Amino acid sequence: MDDVLEEEYPTPSGSPSSLRGAPTSRKAASIRTLGRTSAADGSTSARRTSSNSSSALPSTPRGEGGKSPRVAGTLQRIRSSPRLPHDNDVEAAPSTMLYWSKAPVFGVIPMRTMRAHTVTLVDTTAWLFGGCDDKECSRDIFCFDTETMQWSRPETMGDMPPPSRAHTATLVDRKIVIYGGGQGSTYYDSVYILDTITRRWTRPVVSGPKPPPRRAHTGVLYHGKIYMFGGGNGMTALNDVWTLDVSNMSKLRWEELQTIGRKPSHRGYHTANLIGNIMIVVGGSDGKDCFNDIWCLNLDTLRWTKLIVETPHRRLSHTSTQVGSYLFIVGGHDGTRYRPDLLLFNLVSLAFEPRNTLGRAPTARGYHVTLQADSRLFLFGGFNGSTPFDEVHILDLAAAAYLPQVTHFDIQLPE
């Protein structure tokens, strides 16, 4: 059977439809604390906020008559403009709106491989692994400095993963845990770990029963365990939940979880975000239909809850990034075409909110990656059905700087 979640063949056309069932009453969520930007609860990733600093030019010796000698060339240009040479095309962002721009990248740029890849933020460095272009998958790894916009290709050693796409990459301390993925008709069930300090790959032995091979699944880290959901194995889409215990990196262990309540339908190319103790799953596809539903799994009770959302949006191969008390959902496919939209889902009211942006927004695409670094949302690559992209886009959040500062709030689920 063909791959039911093959991104070359997105789901068939279908008009959006409302979720079934009458809305269930719920209590209003409350915001408890406003604080500084931090990682989501349960995440062990480190985030370093850089302090802006400015340095004055060295003083110029006085010439005869107390006059300063004329400064020519590079120094004069630096005085007249603080931009780096590769920043010439950058425009100033308006102060009242979220603003898109294309990042002025330089260095060793990964060319046309950023499709169904992963990008993992460690401090201010984004580590890209795998993905594919229009011909084959890759196992290359690149680093992107989110402060200088420079790409580099680090030297790694050890037991590297094979070329892969649609795998998961989860940060545990300063190690990146790769699971699943595949290329062509091959699906993986293996685990690889990259130590970003030593830059060494390892393939650990994992105890316990193995989950079936898969790709297009999701994984979130909570209390020392990576919770994997869904994906596809080439014959069918999946809706099972597994944990990989990474609390002791020398003794990894798999376990299949038995959840409570009605489950989401089988799906892949969905998104999953960890909000406190809740894993929120948005959209996805089973290879036939593109879904518009949103599900929550309480990772303490293992109970599934389906949210009743007004004006839901069908999406697969999109991204969903938590920014304070919102999910920023970018792009994806709606069952008919690729989308360029930015959707904001309010985690307090559990509703979508319209939000306009300015600047040069990315074109319609899916299979990209987004991540937040300080007050910017970075978008890497993607695919529009014919062309894989290699550029990086930035959404400046400075105009809504309060958003990332909401770090503690309650999600009140329907009873």
Summary of the structure (lengths in Angstrom):
residues: 415
radius of gyration: 22.6
end to end distance: 39.8
largest distance: 86.9
contacts: 1322
relative contact order: 0.19
helix: 5%
strand: 39%
